Amino acid sequence: MFLAGFPATCPAASKVKIRGYITTRSNADTLMILDDKVHISSSTRLDVENPSATKTLSLAELAPGTFIEAEGTWTAHHDFAAEKISCNAEQFDHVIHSNAYLQTEPETAEAILANQSARLKADGELLLIDTNTKRKWKVDDSTPLQVRSPDATGLRFVGEEIRYSGVRGVDGAIAVEQIQLGERPPKDAYRIPGDRSVIPAKDPQTKIAVLEIRKGNKLEGRLKLFDVQEVQDYVRHLGERLLPPAADVTARALEFRFFVVEDPSINAGALPDGTVLVNTGLLGAVENESQLAFVLSHEIAHVLQAHQWREAKDTRAARVSLIVGGLAAGAFIGNLGVFLSEIGLEAVVNGYSRRIENQADRLSLQNVIDLGYDPRSSVAFFRTMVEHYGRSSSAIWSNHDSNLVRGSFLSVQLMRQYPQGQFDHSVVNTQSFKNMKLVMGPVKIM
């Protein structure tokens, strides 16, 4: 998502709030959210939203994976004295209800068809299906593949929607009670609102490389492309290597395109048509290829999961149409976030719901793991963001989920699915990334 960078914050004596997922509990009086120690005492109050009529909750029961908001004061750089902790009791309902479009072909599809037990890796989760699972997974339920690339042979269920419910176990896996195939997103899900298009071009006056945003024949604005071709080629090649098989079977043929635009904010964003914009500020901030691979995989997931279309469909009744105004035709876009908001891409700017952002993060983690990258780098990236840009506002993606929230969620997800680690021999960096940083040179970051 697009959001301007946020200045680093320092611990202050005034009361503040921090939000995130508990990553560890070192003792009865200390909760950890990444590197932050949240200290609780006998005077700390617990405020439970949507409490259960049959179960009460105590501070002692707050375990890793619980999402909390703590209010209190900083006593040191990573030490927080909590006067009140709030959490929503609904998160303790262990029954998971979710849906996702399959980004890779399930290896156990035949076992699922045959009503056998199976382990299904989907939605960034491990789904355990047994003979008691109610399933609607038949050949007749599967819609035909509308688009196939030459490399898509043998793909049968990639791109299909699965809907499932089940109970998450202590090991993080979900014991599935029900699962079924659903419909694919329509072609409109992969269009920029207003049938707009993004076209590489040259500025007629300066002759510099730009991206033009057009609505039909009307030029609405330009973005300046970073003028080092080696950097553009590296990001494009990396993005293409990260594409899962689902990129070949969407209802509307997608051409994923990756562009580096001159912008100092630490941002990246994906438009519904597969256009991925990577700011120079982001490239300056990431420390290795595995971090960048996670960011790009997150944006790819937003496209393949049709998140912009799903979010707009879910909130259509409450949305007000916005019309671009006050923009000189063909002018360089000064604030891309404002521009995208005005053409109906509010979610790309302001972030999706946490449920959708979490899904993109889960799928991104799974994608980089499948491709041999070390996913712990993504957590390290958000640790760096916390140190340099603060906890309570994010310099990347959504403006409602902070660096602390995103980093702690990723840490919990890895802890649930890979408690033994297993990543010591995974790829962290490459020579190609180092060469890219060298030819890019210093860039402004804000």
C-alpha positions as CSV (number, residue, x, y, z in Angstrom):
1,M,0.0,0.0,0.0
2,F,1.1,3.6,-0.4
3,L,1.7,5.7,2.6
4,A,4.2,8.4,3.2
5,G,7.1,7.6,5.6
6,F,6.8,8.3,9.3
7,P,9.5,9.9,11.4
8,A,11.2,7.9,14.1
9,T,9.6,8.1,17.5
10,C,11.2,8.2,20.9
11,P,9.9,6.8,24.2
12,A,7.9,9.5,26.0
13,A,6.5,9.9,29.5
14,S,3.0,10.7,28.2
15,K,0.5,7.9,27.9
16,V,0.5,6.1,24.5
17,K,-1.0,3.0,23.0
18,I,0.8,0.2,21.2
19,R,-0.9,-2.6,19.3
20,G,0.4,-6.0,18.1
21,Y,0.4,-9.7,18.5
22,I,2.0,-11.3,21.5
23,T,5.0,-13.1,20.1
24,T,6.3,-14.6,23.4
25,R,5.6,-14.5,27.1
26,S,8.9,-14.6,28.9
27,N,7.3,-14.7,32.4
28,A,4.0,-14.0,34.2
29,D,4.6,-10.3,34.2
30,T,6.1,-9.7,30.7
31,L,4.5,-10.0,27.3
32,M,6.7,-9.6,24.3
33,I,5.6,-7.9,21.0
34,L,8.6,-8.4,18.8
35,D,11.4,-6.7,20.8
36,D,9.1,-4.7,23.0
37,K,8.5,-5.8,26.6
38,V,5.0,-5.0,27.8
39,H,5.2,-5.2,31.6
40,I,2.0,-5.9,33.6
41,S,1.4,-5.5,37.3
42,S,-1.4,-5.9,39.8
43,S,-2.7,-2.5,38.8
44,T,-2.9,-3.4,35.1
45,R,-6.6,-3.5,34.0
46,L,-7.9,-5.9,31.4
47,D,-10.6,-4.7,29.1
48,V,-12.3,-7.4,27.1
49,E,-14.4,-6.5,24.1
50,N,-17.3,-8.9,23.1
51,P,-16.8,-11.1,26.2
52,S,-18.1,-14.6,26.2
53,A,-21.1,-15.4,28.4
54,T,-19.5,-18.7,29.4
55,K,-15.9,-17.9,29.9
56,T,-14.0,-15.1,31.6
57,L,-10.5,-14.0,30.6
58,S,-7.6,-13.0,32.8
59,L,-4.2,-11.4,32.1
60,A,-2.5,-14.7,32.9
61,E,-4.3,-16.3,29.9
62,L,-2.9,-13.9,27.3
63,A,-0.7,-16.2,25.2
64,P,1.4,-15.8,22.1
65,G,-0.7,-15.1,19.1
66,T,-3.2,-12.9,21.0
67,F,-3.8,-9.5,19.5
68,I,-3.8,-6.8,22.1
69,E,-3.7,-3.0,22.6
70,A,-1.7,-1.8,25.5
71,E,-2.1,1.7,27.0
72,G,0.6,3.0,29.3
73,T,4.1,4.7,29.3
74,W,7.5,3.9,28.0
75,T,10.1,3.4,30.8
76,A,13.0,2.6,28.4
77,H,13.5,2.1,24.7
78,H,11.9,-1.4,24.6
79,D,10.2,-1.4,28.0
80,F,6.5,-0.5,28.2
81,A,4.5,-0.3,31.5
82,A,0.9,-1.2,30.7
83,E,-1.9,0.4,32.7
84,K,-4.5,-1.2,30.6
85,I,-4.6,-4.0,28.1
86,S,-7.5,-4.4,25.7
87,C,-8.4,-7.4,23.5
88,N,-11.3,-8.7,21.6
89,A,-12.6,-12.0,22.9
90,E,-13.8,-13.0,19.4
91,Q,-10.2,-13.9,18.5
92,F,-10.3,-16.8,21.0
93,D,-12.9,-18.5,18.9
94,H,-10.8,-21.3,17.5
95,V,-13.1,-21.9,14.6
96,I,-11.6,-20.4,11.5
97,H,-13.8,-19.3,8.5
98,S,-11.9,-18.2,5.4
99,N,-11.7,-18.3,1.7
100,A,-8.9,-17.9,-0.8
101,Y,-8.0,-18.5,-4.4
102,L,-5.6,-21.3,-4.9
103,Q,-2.2,-19.8,-6.1
104,T,-0.6,-23.2,-6.6
105,E,-1.9,-26.6,-7.7
106,P,-2.8,-28.7,-4.6
107,E,-0.6,-31.8,-4.5
108,T,-3.3,-33.8,-2.7
109,A,-6.2,-32.9,-5.0
110,E,-6.8,-36.5,-6.0
111,A,-7.0,-37.6,-2.3
112,I,-9.5,-34.8,-1.6
113,L,-11.6,-36.0,-4.6
114,A,-11.5,-39.6,-3.3
115,N,-12.7,-38.5,0.2
116,Q,-9.4,-39.5,1.7
117,S,-7.3,-37.8,4.3
118,A,-5.1,-35.0,2.9
119,R,-2.8,-32.2,3.9
120,L,-3.6,-29.1,1.8
121,K,-1.3,-26.1,1.7
122,A,-3.5,-23.2,0.8
123,D,-4.3,-19.6,2.0
124,G,-0.9,-19.6,3.6
125,E,-2.2,-22.2,6.1
126,L,-1.8,-25.9,6.5
127,L,-5.3,-27.5,6.2
128,L,-5.8,-31.0,7.6
129,I,-8.6,-32.8,5.8
130,D,-9.8,-36.2,7.1
131,T,-12.6,-38.6,6.2
132,N,-15.0,-36.7,8.5
133,T,-14.5,-33.4,6.6
134,K,-17.6,-32.3,4.7
135,R,-16.4,-31.5,1.3
136,K,-17.8,-30.3,-2.0
137,W,-14.8,-30.9,-4.2
138,K,-15.8,-32.6,-7.4
139,V,-14.8,-32.2,-11.0
140,D,-18.2,-30.9,-11.8
141,D,-17.7,-28.2,-9.1
142,S,-14.7,-26.8,-10.8
143,T,-15.1,-24.0,-13.3
144,P,-13.0,-24.4,-16.5
145,L,-9.8,-22.5,-16.8
146,Q,-10.6,-19.5,-18.9
147,V,-7.0,-18.6,-19.7
148,R,-4.0,-20.9,-20.0
149,S,-0.4,-20.1,-20.7
150,P,1.7,-22.6,-22.5
151,D,3.2,-23.5,-19.1
152,A,-0.2,-24.0,-17.4
153,T,-0.6,-27.6,-18.6
154,G,-1.7,-30.0,-15.9
155,L,-3.2,-27.2,-13.8
156,R,-6.7,-28.3,-12.7
157,F,-7.6,-26.3,-9.6
158,V,-5.2,-23.4,-9.5
159,G,-7.2,-20.2,-9.4
160,E,-10.3,-21.8,-7.9
161,E,-11.7,-20.4,-4.8
162,I,-11.8,-22.6,-1.7
163,R,-14.0,-21.9,1.3
164,Y,-13.2,-23.7,4.5
165,S,-13.9,-23.7,8.2
166,G,-12.1,-25.6,10.9
167,V,-10.4,-25.5,14.2
168,R,-6.8,-24.3,14.7
169,G,-4.7,-26.7,16.7
170,V,-1.8,-25.8,19.0
171,D,0.6,-26.6,16.2
172,G,-1.0,-23.9,14.0
173,A,-2.6,-26.4,11.5
174,I,-6.3,-26.1,10.9
175,A,-8.4,-29.3,11.2
176,V,-10.9,-28.7,8.5
177,E,-14.6,-29.4,9.2
178,Q,-16.0,-28.1,5.8
179,I,-14.3,-27.3,2.5
180,Q,-15.7,-26.5,-0.9
181,L,-14.8,-25.0,-4.3
182,G,-16.2,-21.7,-5.2
183,E,-16.3,-19.4,-8.3
184,R,-13.4,-17.5,-9.7
185,P,-13.3,-13.7,-9.7
186,P,-14.9,-12.1,-12.8
187,K,-12.8,-10.3,-15.4
188,D,-13.8,-7.0,-13.8
189,A,-11.8,-8.0,-10.7
190,Y,-8.6,-7.4,-12.7
191,R,-9.4,-4.0,-14.1
192,I,-8.4,-0.6,-12.8
193,P,-11.6,1.4,-11.9
194,G,-12.9,3.4,-14.8
195,D,-11.2,1.1,-17.3
196,R,-7.9,3.0,-16.8
197,S,-4.6,1.8,-18.0
198,V,-1.0,2.3,-17.1
199,I,1.3,2.7,-20.1
200,P,5.1,3.2,-20.3
201,A,6.0,6.2,-22.4
202,K,8.3,9.2,-22.8
203,D,7.5,12.6,-21.5
204,P,7.2,14.7,-24.7
205,Q,9.1,17.7,-23.3
206,T,11.8,16.2,-21.1
207,K,12.1,12.8,-23.0
208,I,12.4,11.0,-19.6
209,A,10.8,7.6,-19.1
210,V,7.4,7.8,-17.5
211,L,4.3,5.8,-16.7
212,E,1.1,7.4,-18.1
213,I,-2.2,6.8,-16.4
214,R,-4.9,7.0,-19.0
215,K,-8.7,6.8,-19.1
216,G,-9.4,5.9,-22.7
217,N,-7.6,8.6,-24.7
218,K,-7.4,11.0,-21.8
219,L,-4.1,11.4,-20.1
220,E,-4.7,11.9,-16.4
221,G,-1.1,11.9,-15.0
222,R,2.5,10.8,-15.2
223,L,4.9,9.0,-12.9
224,K,8.6,9.3,-13.4
225,L,10.4,6.0,-13.8
226,F,13.8,5.5,-12.2
227,D,16.3,6.0,-15.0
228,V,18.8,3.2,-14.2
229,Q,17.8,0.4,-16.5
230,E,19.8,-2.3,-14.6
231,V,17.6,-1.5,-11.5
232,Q,14.4,-1.7,-13.6
233,D,15.5,-5.1,-15.1
234,Y,16.5,-6.6,-11.7
235,V,13.1,-5.8,-10.1
236,R,11.2,-7.0,-13.2
237,H,13.1,-10.3,-13.3
238,L,12.7,-10.9,-9.6
239,G,9.0,-10.1,-9.7
240,E,8.5,-12.5,-12.6
241,R,10.4,-15.3,-10.8
242,L,8.1,-14.8,-7.8
243,L,4.8,-15.3,-9.8
244,P,2.9,-18.5,-8.7
245,P,1.0,-20.6,-11.2
246,A,-2.2,-18.8,-10.5
247,A,-0.9,-15.9,-12.5
248,D,-1.5,-17.9,-15.7
249,V,-5.2,-18.9,-15.1
250,T,-7.1,-15.7,-14.2
251,A,-10.4,-14.9,-15.9
252,R,-8.8,-11.9,-17.6
253,A,-5.3,-12.5,-18.9
254,L,-2.9,-10.7,-16.6
255,E,0.4,-9.3,-17.6
256,F,2.3,-8.7,-14.4
257,R,4.6,-5.6,-14.8
258,F,7.0,-4.3,-12.3
259,F,8.2,-0.7,-12.4
260,V,10.5,1.3,-10.2
261,V,9.2,4.8,-9.8
262,E,11.1,7.8,-8.3
263,D,9.6,8.3,-4.9
264,P,11.5,8.5,-1.6
265,S,8.8,6.9,0.6
266,I,9.2,3.3,1.6
267,N,6.3,2.0,-0.4
268,A,5.2,-0.6,-2.9
269,G,1.7,-1.1,-4.4
270,A,-0.2,-3.3,-6.8
271,L,-3.0,-2.2,-9.1
272,P,-5.7,-4.8,-10.0
273,D,-4.4,-5.3,-13.5
274,G,-1.0,-6.6,-12.3
275,T,0.9,-3.4,-12.4
276,V,3.3,-3.3,-9.4
277,L,4.9,0.0,-8.5
278,V,8.1,-0.1,-6.4
279,N,9.4,3.1,-5.0
280,T,13.1,4.0,-5.0
281,G,12.7,4.6,-1.2
282,L,11.8,1.0,-0.7
283,L,14.7,-0.3,-2.7
284,G,17.0,1.9,-0.6
285,A,15.5,0.6,2.7
286,V,15.5,-3.2,2.1
287,E,18.7,-4.9,3.1
288,N,18.6,-8.1,1.1
289,E,16.7,-10.0,-1.7
290,S,14.6,-12.1,0.7
291,Q,13.1,-8.9,2.1
292,L,12.3,-7.5,-1.3
293,A,10.9,-10.9,-2.4
294,F,8.5,-10.8,0.5
295,V,7.3,-7.3,-0.4
296,L,6.8,-8.2,-4.0
297,S,5.0,-11.5,-3.1
298,H,2.7,-9.5,-0.8
299,E,1.7,-7.2,-3.7
300,I,1.3,-10.2,-6.1
301,A,-1.0,-11.9,-3.6
302,H,-3.2,-8.7,-3.5
303,V,-3.7,-9.0,-7.3
304,L,-4.2,-12.8,-7.5
305,Q,-6.6,-12.8,-4.5
306,A,-8.6,-9.9,-6.2
307,H,-8.4,-8.0,-3.0
308,Q,-9.3,-4.6,-4.4
309,W,-12.4,-6.1,-6.0
310,R,-13.4,-8.1,-2.9
311,E,-12.9,-5.1,-0.6
312,A,-14.9,-2.8,-2.9
313,K,-17.7,-5.4,-3.2
314,D,-17.8,-5.8,0.6
315,T,-18.0,-2.1,1.3
316,R,-19.8,-0.8,-1.8
317,A,-22.9,0.3,0.1
318,A,-20.8,2.5,2.4
319,R,-18.6,4.0,-0.3
320,V,-18.9,7.3,-2.0
321,S,-17.7,7.7,-5.6
322,L,-14.7,10.0,-6.0
323,I,-13.9,11.8,-9.2
324,V,-10.5,13.1,-10.2
325,G,-10.5,16.9,-10.0
326,G,-8.0,19.7,-10.1
327,L,-5.4,17.7,-12.0
328,A,-3.9,19.2,-15.1
329,A,-4.0,16.7,-17.8
330,G,-0.6,15.1,-18.3
331,A,1.0,16.7,-15.2
332,F,3.4,14.7,-13.1
333,I,1.5,13.3,-10.1
334,G,2.7,15.0,-7.0
335,N,1.0,12.7,-4.5
336,L,0.3,9.3,-5.9
337,G,-1.8,8.3,-2.8
338,V,-4.2,11.1,-3.3
339,F,-4.4,10.4,-7.0
340,L,-5.2,6.7,-6.5
341,S,-7.8,7.5,-3.9
342,E,-9.5,9.8,-6.3
343,I,-9.8,7.1,-9.0
344,G,-11.4,4.6,-6.7
345,L,-8.4,2.8,-5.3
346,E,-8.8,3.8,-1.7
347,A,-7.7,0.3,-0.5
348,V,-4.4,0.5,-2.4
349,V,-3.7,3.7,-0.5
350,N,-5.2,3.3,2.9
351,G,-4.8,-0.4,3.3
352,Y,-7.2,-3.3,3.3
353,S,-8.9,-4.8,6.3
354,R,-6.6,-6.6,8.6
355,R,-8.1,-9.9,7.5
356,I,-7.1,-9.2,3.9
357,E,-3.7,-7.8,4.8
358,N,-3.0,-10.9,7.0
359,Q,-4.0,-13.1,4.1
360,A,-1.6,-11.4,1.8
361,D,1.1,-11.7,4.4
362,R,0.5,-15.4,4.9
363,L,0.5,-16.1,1.1
364,S,3.7,-14.0,0.8
365,L,5.4,-16.0,3.5
366,Q,4.4,-19.2,1.8
367,N,5.6,-18.0,-1.6
368,V,9.0,-17.0,-0.4
369,I,9.4,-20.2,1.6
370,D,8.4,-22.3,-1.5
371,L,11.0,-20.5,-3.5
372,G,13.8,-21.1,-1.0
373,Y,14.0,-17.7,0.7
374,D,14.5,-17.2,4.4
375,P,11.1,-15.8,5.6
376,R,12.7,-14.5,8.9
377,S,14.0,-11.6,6.8
378,S,10.5,-10.2,6.5
379,V,10.3,-10.0,10.3
380,A,13.7,-8.4,10.5
381,F,12.6,-5.9,7.9
382,F,9.7,-4.8,10.2
383,R,12.1,-4.7,13.2
384,T,14.2,-2.2,11.2
385,M,11.1,-0.2,10.3
386,V,10.1,0.0,14.0
387,E,13.5,1.3,14.9
388,H,13.7,3.9,12.2
389,Y,10.1,4.8,11.5
390,G,8.3,4.1,14.7
391,R,5.8,1.6,16.0
392,S,2.4,3.2,15.7
393,S,2.3,4.2,12.0
394,S,3.6,2.3,9.0
395,A,5.8,3.6,6.3
396,I,4.7,0.7,4.1
397,W,1.3,-0.6,3.0
398,S,-1.6,0.2,5.2
399,N,-2.0,3.2,7.5
400,H,-4.1,1.3,10.1
401,D,-1.7,-1.6,10.7
402,S,1.6,-0.4,12.2
403,N,5.1,-1.8,11.7
404,L,4.7,-3.5,15.1
405,V,1.4,-5.2,14.1
406,R,2.7,-6.4,10.8
407,G,6.0,-7.7,12.2
408,S,4.4,-9.4,15.2
409,F,1.8,-11.1,13.0
410,L,4.6,-12.5,10.7
411,S,6.5,-13.7,13.7
412,V,3.5,-15.5,15.1
413,Q,2.7,-17.1,11.7
414,L,6.2,-18.5,11.4
415,M,6.1,-19.7,15.0
416,R,2.8,-21.5,14.4
417,Q,3.7,-23.2,11.2
418,Y,7.5,-23.7,11.5
419,P,8.2,-24.1,15.3
420,Q,11.5,-25.8,14.5
421,G,12.8,-23.0,12.2
422,Q,14.1,-25.0,9.3
423,F,15.5,-22.0,7.5
424,D,19.2,-22.0,8.3
425,H,20.1,-22.9,4.7
426,S,17.5,-20.7,3.0
427,V,18.5,-17.8,0.7
428,V,18.9,-14.4,2.3
429,N,20.7,-12.5,-0.3
430,T,22.1,-12.8,-3.8
431,Q,24.8,-11.2,-5.8
432,S,22.2,-9.8,-8.2
433,F,20.6,-7.8,-5.3
434,K,24.0,-6.5,-4.3
435,N,24.8,-5.5,-7.9
436,M,21.4,-3.7,-8.1
437,K,22.1,-1.7,-4.9
438,L,25.5,-0.8,-6.2
439,V,24.3,0.6,-9.6
440,M,21.3,2.3,-8.0
441,G,23.6,4.3,-5.7
442,P,22.3,6.4,-2.8
443,V,18.7,7.3,-2.9
444,K,16.6,9.6,-0.8
445,I,14.5,7.8,1.8
446,M,11.7,9.3,3.8
